[in-house]
Amino acid sequence: MDSSRDSEFHERLAKIEATILGLQRSMDALIAERRPAFSTRPEAAPREQGERFSAGAAPSPGSPTPNAPPRPRAPRIGADETGDPLSSWFTSRSAEWWLSRVGIGFVVLAVLLLYGYAIDKGWITPPIRVFAGLLVGALLFGAATLVPRETGPAGNSDLGFRELLFGGGLAIWYVTAYGAAVWYQIIPMPVARLALFVLGIVSTWIALEEHRAIFAIVAVASGFATPFILPAPVTSMTEMSLYLGAVASIGLMIYVMRGWHSILWITFIAFWMIVATQTSSNAFGSVRLGSVALSVLVLAGGAAFTRAPLLRRQLLALGSPRYTATPISSSIQGLMESIDSFSAALGGGKSAPDSLIIWVLTLSSPILMVGLLGQLWPSVPDEVSGLVLVLLGAGALALFVRGSSADSEIAHVEITAAVFWTLIGIGRIAPNPESLSAYAVLAALVIDRVPRPFAGPRILAKLFIGLSLLSIAGHELSFADTGLTHLRWLAAGTIALVATAFITRLLLSELAEELHGIVLAVAGYLTGLIILWRVLEPIWPPLVTASYALVGAGLLILSRREGGHPKLKYLGGATMVIVVGRLLLVDLSTVEAIWRVLLFLACGAVFLYTGYRMQSGRAKAGKTTTPNT
């Protein structure tokens, strides 16, 4: 009896130990999977297994037994094995990594301390200080050229010892040039600016050769910041334009060759912000208005920022090693997922790493260019800039029709740019309300002609037809104009309503865009009611009620006709409710007796006729759907 209990106890204990051992193996596998770079040596696994066995646990059946189990030791999981990002970051750095960074920091600090000590003792005059800075920077550069280049994985932003020496030399030279001009006045400001620009070119060379984006950021950021760091009166707009153009060219060249997004965004934002401040009449008055050099810079910048993203994708497709692929970081991956979600909601396709850059820069650069040229040349009418945008849209449309690009996304950008630029140009050429009717007509053409896979221009068409309806309805409710001006708004509203009906019919025929069609139909319906009220109310208020009754009857009858949309009955029913409300709340108390009788008779006749037509329409629908027996 006791022997059977002992055997049963040992069996249960063996099962428990086997389960614990399996859990321990699973935990080790998970830790090794999460932190493969910091796992122990492969030959240490049998030793650790032996340690677990020697702790008093019997091995499970089929598991290997260690030959020489060492001293028992309880297994533990250290703080660095819990996946904590901070501890993982510290433990992942090697000794030479820490030594190199601390060392370069000590060198720069020693130079600064030596400067301070020498200045206090009066040993080093300003020219000697500048010469010492140049010498130390040159020594660091020379040392960097002697260190072999380290090759890391794509997208690795960690700096090696060679890059640290280059960065230290650049930092000392930048400080030296700034100190020579600002602190000691040894060199004039224009020479200091030239020195910083040359240092930017050197930093660009390092960035391209070492494949490190940090040096490109230094080059571009310092280039654009130089006019503010080293302020000086601008005596020639030609020199200023050449300088800004050169810095922007550096940023664009770096992006085309390496594809670093941060470089292009810094270049794009800084360039247009600085140009906007230079062309602002509020900041500089009329001194810089009509500057030919600044106008050429704006034209070149608009063309370059429009073309550079598309050019890089085309050059990258050639497979040349000179143009490297964009490193996919976690931030870019997250941005792509967000763009994909947004694009899927709008009916678009998948995005690429440079999709946001291509869309934003290509669509916005010509708009910024035309706007800033308008500030430079205020005497030129807005119609000229609108005509330029329309011509640019025609050019983009020609590229799309010709099919010059095999990239579907570039073709999508081309047709979207054609529609967008044309719509903006029409707004500058035509005054209100004619521009609103032109928007509506162009939107109808886009919805009718542009295929559904190209969601960009179709979204713009829906947006602009909606804005047109909103503007017309708001103007009618304001009672702002009368006479001939109001007739112009009435004509524009009529054209917009016809275009809305045409677009709504096309959208309702597509299941994926049915909701958009319903929203647009409601907007057009409300706008139409407002226009009828605005036109007929001053003539005779009962005409509003009668016209609403006719509109509601038409919508209800169309909903039962073959080819009509069933949801039109909801708009017709809502209109009939409005008619009943006006009859009982407005017309019953304000209209004279005889006209009140005639109005009620007319509305009753419309209701009866509508009911009859709907019954006959239902009967015809039943006959067509009844199968022959």
N, C-alpha and C positions, 0 to 999 in steps of 0.2 A: 504493500500500500504506500509506504513511504517512498520506495524507489520510483513508483509511477508518478507520484507528486513531484519528486525531484526532476524526473525527466520532462514532465510537463512544464515545470518552472524554467528549466534550462531552454526548452524550445521557445517559450514566450520571450525569455530574455534575449535569445538569439535573434528573434524577429524584431524586437525593439532596437537592438543594436544595428541590425541590418538597415532598418528604416532610418535611424540616425545617420548612419554612414552614407546612405543615398542622399539624404538632405544636405549633408556636408559637401558631397561631390557636386550637387546642383549649385550650392552657394559658391563653391570655388569656380565652377564653370561660368556662372554669371559675372563674378568679379573679374575673371580673366577676359571675358567678352567685352565688358565695359571699359577696362583699362588694359588693353593688350600690350601697350608700350611699357608698362611698369610691372608686368608679370615677372615672376622669378625664373630661374634657369630651368630648362626642361628636365634636367636630371634631378632636380630637387623634388619632383613629384613623388617618386617612390619613398624618399626619406620622410616627407610629410605624411605619407600614408602609413609608414611604419610608426611614426610618432603617434598617430591616432590609434593604431592598433595597440601600441604599448601602453596606452592610457587605461588599459583594462577592458577594452572592447574586443569581443571576439569577431573575427572576420566573417562576413556573410558567405554562404556557399557560393563557390565559383570565383571568389575574389582572390587575388594574389597575396601571398603571405610574405612579408619582408624577411630577409635573411638575417640582418643584424639590427634589431630595433634599438634606437638610441634611448636616452633618458626620457621618461614621460614628461610631456609638456602640454598644457592646456592650450588648445587653439584659440586665437584671438583675431579680431578684425580691427586693424588700426584705423586711425582717423583718415588716412589717405586712401583707404579702401572703401569708404562709404560713398564715394562719388562726389564729395564736396568740391565745387569748382575752384575755390580759392586754394585749398590745400593741394589739389591736383596740379594747379598752375605752378605753385612753388616747387613741388617735388619733381615736376617734369623738367625743370631747368638743370642743366649740367653745371659742373663747377667752372668750366671755361666760359660758359655763358655769363655767369655772375661776375667772374674775374674781369672779363673784357668790358662789361658795362661799368662796373665800379672803377676800373682803371681809367677809362676815358673820362669819366666824371671827375676823378681826382686830378687828371691832367688839366682839364679846363679850369677847375677850381684853383689849382696851383698857379696857373697863369694869372687868374684874377687876383689872387692873394699877393703874388709877386708884384703885379701892377700897383696894388694899393700900398704895399710896403715901400716900393721904389718911389712912388709919388710922395709918400710921407717923408722920406729921407732926402728927396730932391735929387735922386741919382738919375732918373730917366726923364728927359724932356719929351714934350709931345711928339716930335718927329721920331725919336727913338722908340716910343711906345707903339707908334703906327708901324714902324719897321719890324719891331719884335712880333707884333701880331701877324704881319705878313709872313715872317720867317717861321713861326710856329705852325701856321696854317699850311705852309709849303712842306714842312717836315711831316706833318700828319698825312698830307696827300702822297708824299713820297713813300711813306711807310705803307699806305694803303695799296699802292701799286705793287709792292713786294709780297703782299699777302695773297695766297692763291684764292681764286674765286670759288665760293661754295655753291653747289647746285642743290636746290631744294625742290619740293613738290610745287606744282602749279598753284598759284594763289597764296603761297606762303608769304606772310608779311613780316616775319621775324627777321631782324637784321643780324648779319654775321659780323665778325671782327673787322673784315675789310670795309663793310658799309659803315660801321661805327667810326672808323678812321676818316673816311670820306666826309661823313656828317660832321665830325668834330672840326675838320679843316674848313668846311663851308661855314660853320657857325662862327668860327674865329674871324674869318675873312669878312663876313657880313658885319659883325660888330666893329671890326677895324675900319671898314669903309664908312660906316655910320658915324663912328667916333671922330674920324679924320675930318668929316664935313660939319658935324653938328657941335661936337664938344670942343675941338681944337681949331676949327676953321682953317685947316691946312690946305684943303682942296675945295673948290667951289661946288655948289649944289649940282650943277649939270654934270660935272665929272663924277661926283658920287653916284648920281643916278645911272650914268653909263657903267660905272663899276658894278652896281647891283644888277644891272641888266646882263652884264657879262657873266656874273656869278650865277644868274638864272640859267643862262645857256650851259654853263658847266654842270649845274645841277640836272638839267635836262639830259645831258650826255650820260651822266652817271645813272639816271633813272632808266634810260633806254638800254644801256650796256649791262647794268646789274639786275634789270627787271624788278625794280623796287619803286612802288608808287609813292612812297614818302618823299623821295627826292623830287619827283614831278610835282607834288603838292607844294613843296618849298619853292620850286622854280616859279610856278604859276601864281601862287599866293603872294610871294614877295614881289613879283613883277607888277601885279596890279596894285599892291599896297605901297610901292615906292613913291608915287606922287603924293601920298598922304604922309608917309614916314619922313620924306625929305621935301617939305613944301617949298615951292619957289614960284614966283610970278610966271605965268604962261605968256611968253612974248610972241610965240608963233604957233598957230593951230596946226600948221603942217608938221612941225616936230612932234606935237602932242598926238596927232593922228597916226604918224608913223610908229611912235612908241606903242600906243595901244594896239595897233594892228600887228606889230611884231610879237607882243606878249600873247595876244589871242592866237596867232599862228603857231606859237610854241605849244599852247594847250591843245589845239586841234591836231597838230602833228603827233603829239604823244598819244592822244586818244585813237587816232587812225591806226597807229602802229601797235599799241598795246591794249586798247579797249578798256582802260580804267575809267569807270563811270564818274568817280569823284572828280577827276581832272576836268572832264567835260562840263559837269555841272558848275564847278567853280568858275571855269572860263566863261560859260554862257551867262551866268548871273552877274559876275563882276563886270564883264564887258558892257552889257546893256545898261547896268546901273550907272557906270561911269559915263557912258555916252549920253545917257538921259540927263545926268547932272550938267554935262558940258553943253547940251542943247537947250537947257531950261532958261527961258527968258526971265523967270523970277530970280534965278541965282546970278546971272551975268548980264541981265538987261538985253539990249539989242546989239551988244558988241559982237557976238558970234553968229548972229543971224546971217544966213546966206554964205556961210563958210564953205568953199568948194572942197577943201581938204577934209573937213568933217563930213561932208555929204558923201564923198568917195568912200570914206571909212565906213559909214553906215550902209552904203550899198554893198561894199565888199563883205562886211560882217553878216548882213542878211543872207547873201548868196552862200557864204562859207558855212554858216550854221545850218542852213537848209540842206546843203549837199553833203557835208562831212559824215553824218550818221549813215546815209545811204551808201556813200562811197566806201566806208569801212566794211559794211556787210558784203559788198560786191568784191572788194579786194580779198577779204577773208575767204570767200568761196573759191578763190583761185588756188589756195593751198600753199602759198609762198611762206617760207619760215620767217620772213621779215615781219609778218603780221601775225601776232599771237592771239589766241582765243581769250575771251574774257574770263577771268577766274570766277567761278560760281561760289560766292560766299553764302553764309547763312542768311544775311540780310537780302541779298539778291534773290535767293531761293524763296524767301518769304514774300518778297515783292512780286515775284512771278506768280505765286499761288494766288495772291490777292487779285492781280490783274486777270488771271484765268477765271476766277470766280465772277468778277465783274463782267468780263467778256462773255461768259456763258449766259449770264442773266440778260445780256443785250443781244444774244444770238451770234456772237463772234466766235473765233477759234482760239487755239492755244497761243501763248506768247513766247517770245524768245528773251534771252537776257537783256538785249538792247531794245526791246519793244517800246518801253516808256520813252527812251531817249529819241527814237525815231519819230514817234507820234508827236511828242511835245515840241521838239526843236523844229521839225519840218513844218508843222502847222503854224507855229507862233512866230517864227523868225521873219517871214515876209510882213506879218501884221506889225511887228515892232519896227521893222525897217520903214514901212510907209508912215507909221505914226510919228517917228522921230524926224523923218524928212519933212513932214508937215510942220513940225515945230521949227525946223531950221529955215523953212521958206513959208512964212505965214501969209505972204501975198498970193501964193498959188492957191486957187480954190480947191475945196475938198473933192470936187468932181474929178479932178485930175488924178488924185490918189485912188479914188474909187475905180476909175478906168484902168489904172495900173493893176489893181487887184483883180479886176475882171479878166484882163489879158493874162495875168499869171494863172488864173483858174482855167482859162482856155488852153494854155500851154500844158498844164497838168492833165487836163482831159485828153489832149492829143497824145500825151505819153501813155495814158491808160488805154486808149483805143488802139494805139499802135502795138501794144503788148510788148514793149521793149524790155520789160523785166520779167524774168522767170520766177522771181520770188513773189508768192501770193500776198504776203504782208506788204511788200513795197507797192504792189498794184493796188492794194486796199488803201494805203496811205495816199497814193496818187489821186484816186477818184474822190476820196474824202477831202483832200486839199482843194481839188477843183471845185467841189460844191461849197466848201467853207469860205474860200477866198472870194468866190463869186457872190455869195450871200452878203459878205461884209462889204464888197465893192458896190453892190446894188444899194445898200444902206447909205453909202457916201454919195452916190450919184443922184438917186431919186429922192425927192422930199416926201415927207408924210402927207397924205396917206398912200401915195402911189407906190412907195417902197413896200408897204404891207401887202398890196395886191401882187406886186412882183414876187415877193417872198412866197405867197400862196401858189402862184403859177409855177415857179421853179420847184417848189416842194412837190407839187403834183407830177411834174416831169420826172423828178428823182424817184419817187415811189413807183412810178409806172415803168421806168426804163432800167433802173439799177437793180441787179439781181439781189435776192435776199442774203446770200453769203456775205455781201459787203454791207455790214451793219452800220458802219460809220456814217456814210452819207444819208442813209435812210433815217438814222436817229436825228441827224441835223435837220432833215426835212420835216420830221414830226415836231421837233422843237420849235422851228421857225413858224410853222403853220399854227401851232398853239399860241406862240407869242403874238402873231398877227391877230388871231381871234380875241385874245385878251386885250390887246391895245384898242381894237375897234370897239369892243364892248365897254371898256372903260371910258373911251371918248364919248360914246353915245350917252352914257349915264351922267356925264359931266355937264351936258347941255352947253358946251363951250362955244360952238359955232352955229351960225345960221346962214341961210342964203346959199350962195355959190360954193362957199367952203364946205358947208354941210353936204351939198350934193356930191362933192368930191369924196368925202368920207362914205357917203351912201354907195357910190359906185365901187369904191374899194371894198366895202363890206360885202356887196353882192358878189364880186369876183372871188373874195375869200370864201364865202359860203359855197359857191359852186365848186371851187377847188377842194373844199373840205368834204363835200358830198362825194366827189370823185375818189379822193384818197380813202375815205371811209369804206366805200364799196370794195376797193382793192384790198384793204386790210382785213375786212370781215371775211373775204374769200380764203384767207390763209389762217389755218387753225392756230399757228404759233403767234400770230399778230392780231388775233381776234380781240383780245383785251385792249390793245392800243386803239383798234378801230372803234370799240365801244366808247372809250374815253373821249376820243376825238369827235364822235357823233354827238355825245352829250354836250361837249363844248360848242360845237357848231349849232346845235339846237337852241341852247341858251342864248347864244349871240344873235341868232335869227329872231328870237322872241323879243330881245332888247331892241333890235333895229326896227321891227314892226311897231313896237310900242312908241319908240322915239319919233317915228315918222307919222303915225296915224293919230296919236294922242292929241297933238295940237290941232288937227283938222276936225275930228269929231270922236270922242272917246268910245262910243259904241262900235266904231270901226275896228278898234283893237280887239274887242271881244269876238266880233264876227270873223276877223282874220285868224284869230287863234282857233276858232271852231273849224275853219276850213283846213288849217294846218294839221290839227289833230285828226280830222277825218281822213286826210290824205295819208298820214302815217299809219293809221289803223288799216286802211284799205290796202296799202302797199305791203303790210305785214302778212296779208293773206294771199297776195298774188304769187303766182309761180315765179320764182327767182328773187322774191323779196325776203328780207331777213326777218325771222320771227321776233327778234328783240325790238323791232320798231314799234310793236304794239305797246311796249312800256312807255316810250316817248309819247305816242298818241294818247294813251290813257292819261298820262300826266297832264298833257295839254287840255284834254277834256275836263279834268278836275279844275284846272285854272279857269276854264270857260265858265263852269258852274259857279265857282267862287266869285268871279267878276259879275256874273248876272245877278247873284243874290246880294252881294255886299256893296257893289259899286253902281251898276246900271239900274237896279231896282229903285234906288233912291235919288239918282241924279238925272235920269233920262225922262223926258216928257212922256205923258201917258200914251199917246198914239204911237210914238216911236218905240216906247217900251214894249208895246204889244207886238209891233212888227219885228223887233229884235228877238223877242222870245219865240215868235213863230218861225223866224228864219233859223234860229239855233235849234229849235225842236225839229225842223225839217232836216237839218244837217245831221242831227243825231239819228233820226229814223232812217235816212238814206244810208248812213254809215253802217247801221245795224243790218240793213237789208243786204248791202254789198258784202259784208263780212259773212253773213249766212250763206249767200250764194257761193262765196269763195271757199267756205268750209265744205259745202256740198260737192263742189268740183274737185276739191282735194280728196274727199272721200271716194269719189268715183274713180279717180286716177290710181288710188292705192288699193282698191278692191280687186282681188284677182278674179279672172274669168273662171266660171265653173261649167 
